[in-house]
């Protein structure tokens, strides 16, 4: 398909995602799947080594995880499914074929919604099927000699493939779709879904066509992508590359291209295969599977509350803003921590909602800052949910000031101690008696003549600096509103 330089193009993107499943054993054998950080070829057996005469056995847990994922993605679950042989020859596939699914997958015709510029965009899911992973190749160059090694630990890992409809229209939509899909897989607990570890891999298929043209252009599949940032940049690069070709009247080749992060560009790898290139046929060593409606409903009953439902409930139940609810529901650990802390607030609905708002502020403010600085998740933090709530109670009761609470919280984060113990150890009880503050206020006034003069000259903002100095001198123990009133009394305004 070619077009003149004045043509406006529509971007058409479909995305294939492969996710390794969190089962204890591999897809068709009993080898353990916890091969990360293990020596090469240490999690292998005759089945995943493709020895002659061996027979595969289906991993039931992998089938259930796949169907649960399909249900979470609003898919139809057909009553019949089967495995097929996908034939191709590559060094990391010792059998010369992969056991996959072709025309009868476990799940089909679903959808996933993403929020884009304040609007909801629905992206269709063509299918969710199950297959086995390949071995891992590593390429070496020593003393000018190039060679490759194979690690079979990954071979036979249960691998779920999620194929979208060509409904994505931009790199940003692709990023949002993949982020939402990753979040869903983690909520379900079926995959770690970490792109940097390789247990979630994605291959976007990108094509351009003149706006209004119903015919799809030649598609290019991108490989070797290991981050959402790389997905975005790779798609942006490929869109521009194809646009330049079409504007010049040159055809776009249907091919597979690799993304080179260091060079920020795509490079040709091989021509893109078609389904008939793989010569699919039913796997003769495995039976077809019947999935009854009752079995599907049993699996549906095991689904957790999913991200969209959790966000909506947090807004309705606790009065959170959509922004707060979205961040708190980003992981099950974060949402669970929030609700554990809120559960400590006994009382009527109004009190609970008020406390929920304060807990959300702490979690998205100081707590998030310390977690990011430490590069840990909230589930690894020393601060118990009950202790965060206890800290908020100390503030409400006037035992400590908000400023003092920040000091206490940092100590809680560092040591895991309860807030009351830290307040007692460090003498951080809030000063609420005027006579205890008189000498400090007089000292601050004497040491800061310019802000004092500014305030007396009508610059009311100068009082904030003076309050801050008193808070500093008292290590955050002074009651801020009392400090301000005493300063105004002393300064005559």
Secondary structure, 3 states (H helix, E strand, C coil): CCCCCCCCEEEEEEEEEEEECCCCECCCCCCECCCCCCCCCCCCCCCCCCCCCCCCCCCHHHHHHHHHHHHHCCCECCCEECCEEEECCCCCCCCCEEEECCCCCCEEEEEEEEEECCEEEEEEEEEEEEEECCCEEEEEEECCEEEEEEECCCCCCEEEEEEECCCECCHHHHHHHHHHHHHHHHHHCCCCCCHHHCCEEEEEEEEEEECCCCCCCCCEEEECCCCHHHHHHHHHHHHHHHHHHHHCCCCCCCEEEEEECCCCEEEEEEECCCHHHHCCEECCCCCCEECCHHHHHHHHCCCCCCHHHHHHHHHHHHCCCHHHHHHHCCCHHHHHHHHHHHHCCCCCHHHHHHHHHHHHHHHHHHHHHHHHHHCCCHHHCCCCHHHHHHHHHHHHCCCCCHHHHHHHHHHHHHHCCCHHHHHHHHCCCCECCHHHHHHHHHHHHHHCHHHHHHHHCCCCCHHHHHHHHHHHHCCCCECHHHHHHHHHHHHCC
